[in-house]
Amino acid sequence: MVKLIATDMDGTLLDDEKRLPVEFPRLLEVLTEKNVAFAVASGRSYPALQTLFQEKTDSLLLICDNGAHVRIPGQPPVYQCMPFSVVHAVLDICQQLSNAVPVLCGIEGIYYPNTAKAQFQKEISNFYVQFTDMAYADLYQITDPIIKIALCAMDGPEKMLYPILNSKFGRDYELVISGNVWMDMMCKGVSKGNAVAKLQQMLHVTPMETMVFGDYQNDVSMFSQAYYSYAMKQASKEVQQHARFLAPANTENGVVRTICNILQLPDLQE
């Protein structure tokens, strides 16, 4: 019996217009009635998830920033912050690259350089809210603790950005590709999978009682924590090979359809 469900957002629960399924509010009600815990596991920061879920935010288990920020109803939030010396070293590297824009995700806000081009500004608005652009030099003066560095490379992070950062920080920090033009850097041991494992421990839930959904490399760590591990149909073959099952694409409401099928839920639109 499934007792915990964790799902990625972009490319998974959300459609390509970044919208929640219309059945989502009713789905939460039915899962609550059946004592099934529901967790959001996203690379997005907390304010962006607040914008999506609004009044329902405080009732959800939230794995934000790929696990660097976890919120459990009734408990204080848990953050895993990076040393400012490392943050500054990453800023130094990005300043030398023509197509790498760092986004510093702090506890209180989101910060990026005001030299970023319009194309990037549109890209960041797809995933972040309450962000502040500032002079590059001012990024070094931020005192807000940084829990994640998101890095955007419009030509794809795999080509240059990821190899450079991995060679310098890969042994001591988590580096994951999180989108077509995005990669993320967090403290060692921070991942969606480890956050799911902590939720399982807290809720006394086993992997056999857990269902997870994802579509990108930063979701792969969750698959090993659940028997019901689903990669979305549109995910790459590399991601799919880590999951036990395939779900219909996000454009086909794959998460809700799969949950209803496996848990034998009633028609949520009734």
Secondary structure, DSSP 4 states (H G I P E B T S, - for coil): ---EEEE-IIIIIS-TTS---TTHHHHHHHHHHTT-EEEEE-SS-HHHHHHHHGGGGGGSEEEEGGGTEEE-TTS--EE-PBPHHHHHHHHHHHHTSTT-EEEEEESS-EEEETT--HHHHHHHHTT--SEEEE-HHHHTT--SPEEEEEEE-TT-TTTTHHHHHHHHHTTTEEEEE-SSSEEEEEETT--HHHHHHHHHHHHT--GGGEEEEE-SGGGHHHHTT-SEEEEETTS-HHHHTTSSEEE--GGGTHHHHHHHHHHTPPPTT-
